Amino acid sequence: MSTQIKKVAVIGAGTMGAGIAGLCAAKGCEVVLLDMTRELADKGIEKLTLGKRPAVTDETAARIGRGSLQDDLSMIADSDWICEAVVEDLAIKRDLFSRLEAVRKDGSILSTNTSGIPLRDIYAQMPERMQQNIAVTHFFNPVHIMKLVELVPGSKTDNRVMTALTDFLNNTLEKGTVRAKDTVNFIGNRIGCYWMLAGLHKAADSGLSIESVDALMSKPVGLPPTGLYGLIDLIGLDVMDFVGKNLSKNLPDNDPGRSYLALPETEQHMLNNGQLGRKTGGGFYKMVKSADGEKSMQVFDLQQKDWRAIQKVELNDAQTDIEQLMYGSDGESQFAWNLMSNTLTYSSALVPEISDDIVNVDRAMKWGFNWAQGPFELLDAVNARKFAEKCQAEGTAIEGMLKVLMDSGNDTFYRNNGSEFLGLDGNYYPVTG
């Protein structure tokens, strides 16, 4: 039995849920959105129509049916896909799915947008019918802009469900899907949060200024212009603290990321003072306005614990070339190597734990975090074998795909202009999709 997704129900009208509902409606689907009250559902849709670049038009918003979970649950009964996007609380999700299971039609697909709760915990001891029809559809914010959706099946999920979701997400919603596994934070956030949390600690130990760190951790290594500190300002220190606490509960005991879960002392001080980032008017950076109305940026000096004028950083030619930067000897190169080599070896060791192949990992980081190249593409860019040999010389264990590369005698993770990738068995396979 095949499934075509034409009618969509979204449960939860927060930023993520409303965004999913709005995108589906904009792509021509029949959509209903439910929350605790009809008013909350209305507010969720209204927010999508605001601002200079609204996510949906008023006309599209008007086509989205809305209701409350208490009075209007029957609105989802004939939906082909029911997507849950409520608060990250296991008990709440399990109770909700029990209610959804009671009213949904045979063959309909259930999914959760969770990013931190294992899927297996959500469907544990639920009816067989639900276990066969459930998956994770992890969107990234803002939904109408970010390309990535991570798809995660449960242990009993029917292949029909994954095929239908892949087809709908790729072709109707025009997303890029990656197949992940039911592990903590899936692919994108597992690697991305490691890079951010480890970055805070390694930057603090480097003695480099915030401006220098962000200059290095942006264009030179193919990362977005926000750099490290600018990205965390965008996300919020409170969110990073929450991420660290969630990872402490769910990461494997021997995971290298455990060394970086608590915020460094200065960042903890900022968090305690409510200095969280853009949403509080300032975190590591802030915009100030002088008496005559002129605006300028200031940066929070982590050593002095006070604001100062931002200083422009000029990198030399060697520091703007990723291979020269990674293998250089100055302080900037040492920091770049310290953070990026740890992130790349971590990514390598996670295959096949989080994904069966490197292509899904690279796509997750490009589509979800706007990296110009994924971890394995970056390894090729800096000469993967040279990278592994330097790690070994420093006493760093080579695991996962780096070990496959070395043991197989190959030199690159991709070949033939990126049309083939190195598999777990040391052989190359066509890149598809």
Secondary structure, 3 states (H helix, E strand, C coil): CCCCCCEEEEECCCHHHHHHHHHHHHCCCEEEEEECCHHHHHHHHHHHCCCCCCCCCHHHHHCCEEEECCCCHHHHCCCCEEEECCCCCHHHHHHHHHHHHHHCCCCCEEEECCCCCCHHHHHCCCCHHHHHCEEEEEECCCCCCCCEEEEEECCCCCHHHHHHHHHHHHHHCCCEEEECCCCCCCCHHHHHHHHHHHHHHHHHHHCCCHHHHHHHCCHHHCCCCCHHHHHHHHHCHHHHHHHHHHHHHHCCCCCHHHHHCCCCHHHHHHHHCCCCEHHHCECCEEEEECCCCCEEEEEEECCCCEEEECCCCCCCHHHHCHHHHHCCCCHHHHHHHHHHHHHHHHHHHCCCCCCCCHHHHHHHHHHHHCCCCCHHHHHHHCCHHHHHHHHHHCCCCCCHHHHHHHHHCCCCCEECCCCEEECCCCCEEECCC
